[in-house]
Amino acid sequence: ALAKHNGHGSLSDKIKEVAGAASDLRMSGGDVAVMSSAGSGNHGIVAVIPVAMTARELGADDRKLAEALALSHLVCGYIKAYTGRLTPTCGCAVAAGAGAAGIVRLHGGTPRQAELAAITLVGTLLGMICDGAKESCGLKVSNAASEAWSAAMLALENRGIRNTQGIISPDIHELGITLRAFNEKIFSAADSVMIGLMTRQNRSAESRA
């Protein structure tokens, strides 16, 4: 649906369309193979598609693509080591999206620029919740994938979050500690609250039926 409105849009638009469509198909039970990262199919979509589509756009060879994908998966896994496997925070956004570092590598960026891309992505999307939904997952995935590309482009210009901004640190290790506290303390009651909200909505829907 997005493609109809974007026409022949930017690479960011194309990444958003493809990633969103892939997640929507996966969440709808489509019988297709799916890539995975940190044990999650949707994480895999965000960690792989932006990098793969950028590689295609740049004409990168298989080795460069493999190296960029490896970095993307490593960054995703690094962030998940702090947040945990199942969190109230949307992992597709703040963990897999941090694989924007892989896009930086494809462009020949420095390790610091790759770190900056991951930090900028997390700073952009921190707070996006995971409520276990279906169609809304596809929308979150599409936005995370697009923002990964944007974060990488900012980092290549040495822009983005370069100093402490609120609770976001410009050091990825410190950022990981913040993410752990964010999930364990700030969002500690999120799961039970969301279950209560969904139960109430289901009861309301049944009463209207």
N, C-alpha and C positions, 0 to 999 in steps of 0.2 A: 504493500500500500504506500509506503514511504517513497519508493522509487518513482511512482506515478507523479508525485509532487516535486521531487528533487530533480527530475530529468537527468541530464548528464552532469551531475553535481561534482563536488570536490571528492578527493579520496576519503576524507572524513565522512562525508555523506554516504559513500558506498560502503565503507566499513560498518557504519551504523545500520544500514539496510541489511547487509549480509549476516552480521552477528545477531541482529534481532530476529531475522527469519530463521536462522539455525536454532536459536533457543526456543522460539515458538514451536517449531516442528518437534524438537526434542520433548518439550513439556506437554505436547499434545499426543505423545506416544508414537511418533513417526518411526517407521521401521528402516532406519538408516544408521550407519556407523557414526559415532561421535568421538571427538578427541577429548581427553580428560587431563586435568591438572589438579594436583593435591587431592585426588579422589573424587573430583566433581566434574560432571560433564559441562555444566554451564561455566565453571571456572576455565575449563579447557577451551571453550569457545572464545572467551574474552582474552585468554592468554595466547591463543594461536592465530585467530583470524586477523586481527589488526597487523600482526607481524607478517603473516603470510601475504596479505594483500599489499602491504608496503613493499615487500620483497619483489612481488610481481611488478609493481609500478616502477621500481628502480632497476629492474632487470638483474637482480642479484642472483648469483649462482647458488647451487644447492648447499655448498659448504657454508656460505655466508648466512643463508636462511637457517641452516641447522644450528649454527652458533647463536644466532639471535633468538631462536626458539628455546634453546637450552637456557639462555640467560632469562628469558621470560618466565619459564617454569621455575627456575631457581629463585627468582625474586618472589614469585607467587608463594612458593614453599616457605621462603624465609618469613614472609608476613604471616602466613598461617601458623608458623611455629609460635608466634606471639599471641595470635587471636584464638587459636584452637580450631578444631575441625568444624564444629557446629557452633555458630555464634548468632546473636541477635543482629549483628551488623552484616550487611550483604557482602559476602566474601567475593562474589563476582566483581563487585566494584572496588573494594579497598584492598583486596589481595591479588586477584587475577589482573585487575586493571593496572596494577603496579608493574605488570610486565611491559609497560610502555618503555622500560629500559631496553627491551629487545629492539624496538623501533629505532632508538637512539644508536644502538650498535650498527644497525643496517646503514645508517647515515654516516658512519665513521666517527661518531661522537666519543667523548672521553668517558672514563669510568665515573667521574664526578657528574657529568651531564646525565648519565644513565641513572645515577642515584637521585639527582635532582628531578628527573622525570617521574620516578616512582613516588617521591615525596609530594610533588605537586599534584599528582593524581589523587593520592590519599587525602591531601588537604582539600581537594575539590569535592570529593564524594563521601568523606567521613560523616557518619550519621544516617546514611541510607540503611534502612532496616530490612531484614529478611523475615517475611511473614509466611513463607512457604506457599506462596500463591503460584498461579500458572501463567496466565497471559501477562500479568504485571512483571513476571520474571523476564520475559522477552523484552519488555520495555526497559527494564533496568540494565539488562545485558547490552542492549543496543546503545544506551547512553554511556555505559562504562567503556565500551569498546571505542566509541567516538572520542570520549574524553582522554583515553589513553593516547590516542594519536595527537590530540591537542597538547597534552602535557609534554609529549616527546618533542613537538615542534618548539614549544616554549623553552625547553631545556637546551635544545641545540643553539638557541640564541642567548643562552645563559640567563634566561628569565624564569619566572615561576616563583616558587617559595624558596628563597635563598637565605632567609633568616627566620628567627622564631616568630611565628604568627599564631597568637592565641595558644592553643595546646599543641600545635604542629611544630615539630623541631626540624631543622635543616639537616640533621644527622639521622640516618635511617635506623641505627641501633636505638637511639633515644625515641624515635618515632614508634618503634616496635613496642617499647616499654609503655608508651602512652596508649597504644592500641589495646594492649593487654588490660590496663587499668580501665580504659573506656568500656570494654566488654564486660569485665568482671565486676565493676563497681557502678559506673554510671548507668549501664544498660542491664544491670543484674536482674531487675524485675520485669524486663521487657517481655520475655517469653510468657510468663503467667498472665500478664496484662493482655497480651495479644490473644491468648487462648480464651480469656474471658470475653473479649470483644467479639471474637469469631463465634463463640457459643451463643452470645446474645443475638447476633445478626442471623444466625441459623434459626433460632427460635422465632425471631420476628418474621422471617421468610415463611416458616411453616404456618404461622398464625394467619398470614395473608393468603396462603394457598387455599 
